[in-house]
């Protein structure tokens, strides 16, 4: 099984400059090839006899105008060509649409390579960069497939190693569980446990708004002095501050989700959960921010791959299954209920239910019936 491990790295000044050069060359080569594709398509449409221009990295670096491409490793650039071909061929097969040009300001800084890659304790070696210090040792043992070097908007560098390793399946357990996702509580289990919604974005929203206002003011100052944003130190410093807050929110959220998904997949053999249409739910403008902050999609994604790693079973219940309407004791359908109703009494068996716990029990029952 192929597993990835993302580790923070600490390049020296010379190595950081080399990384920046490679980021720039990768971005340039992507835009160059994409522009070439579009131009060739237009020419072919206008005149079928026109020959396509197929300029590659090997021919491009020989030209004096692009001699600077020799300063970086060739592997990331050849990887760009493969990635673009894949994106171009999948234009009508995926939801991403036609490939887009990469901007220097807004595009993610990253590149992937497999040439001369070595790992030794807290250091790893990359061609034309040398030995780079890592924050921790590699978690998985196995064959190194490739490494992706990236830089976050706050300026931190990371290396993501893809390792072909043996998968160690955990011993089967008898416990099964149903999960009902919510906003008041992030998750309610069929065992009656209610896991609080930490609301990481909401907790730092005031601080984020304050720093973003400062960023806007510094933007206006730079604009009034007719100064480029790249040359405005105050603007760049404030931009990093805003990026760090966003990064903190993301790190807190991922830490919470990883710990919860790991615990649930460790303790339960079968996990039943609703197949929620998150894209449809965020169209509700009153709840969109709260739903995005909860990050249900990421939680389900983690449950999926961790269940596969550990030999567990994840069952997704149809999103139209009336989990909140059925009585978990007698199965009677009491009809739809408003969101403010958190407890209700079954008209058939007179048992009082907690809305969320009852829903999670129904999800578990429905999931287990599908397996049987």
Number of C-alpha atoms within 10 A of each C-alpha: 10 14 18 18 14 17 17 17 22 16 20 11 9 10 16 16 13 18 23 16 17 23 21 18 21 26 22 18 21 22 19 14 20 20 14 16 17 11 14 17 14 12 15 14 11 10 10 11 9 11 10 14 11 11 11 14 17 12 10 15 15 13 11 8 9 12 11 13 23 14 13 21 19 18 14 22 24 17 17 19 18 12 13 18 15 12 18 16 13 15 13 11 10 10 8 11 12 13 17 13 15 17 11 12 8 8 11 15 21 21 23 20 20 18 17 11 16 15 16 12 10 14 18 19 16 18 16 15 16 16 18 18 18 21 12 13 15 20 12 18 11 13 12 19 16 18 24 16 23 23 20 15 19 16 11 13 20 21 22 18 23 20 21 17 15 13 14 10 12 14 10 14 12 8 10 19 24 28 27 25 21 17 16 14 17 19 22 23 24 22 13 15 12 17 15 13 17 17 21 18 21 14 11 14 15 11 12 19 12 11 18 17 13 17 21 14 13 20 20 13 15 19 13 9 8 9 12 11 14 10 10 15 12 15 22 15 12 19 20 16 18 21 17 18 18 17 15 14 18 15 13 14 20 16 10 15 20 15 10 17 18 15 11 19 25 17 16 19 21 24 25 26 24 22 15 17 10 14 12 9 13 15 10 11 9 9 13 16 13 19 20 16 19 24 15 19 16 14 18 19 12 19 24 18 13 20 24 15 16 18 18 24 19 22 21 18 18 15 12 9 14 14 25 23 20 20 26 21 14 12 13 14 16 15 9 10 12 6 7 6 9 12 12 17 14 19 12 13 12 11 13 13 17 14 20 24 25 25 26 28 26 27 31 26 18 20 24 17 9 10 9 5
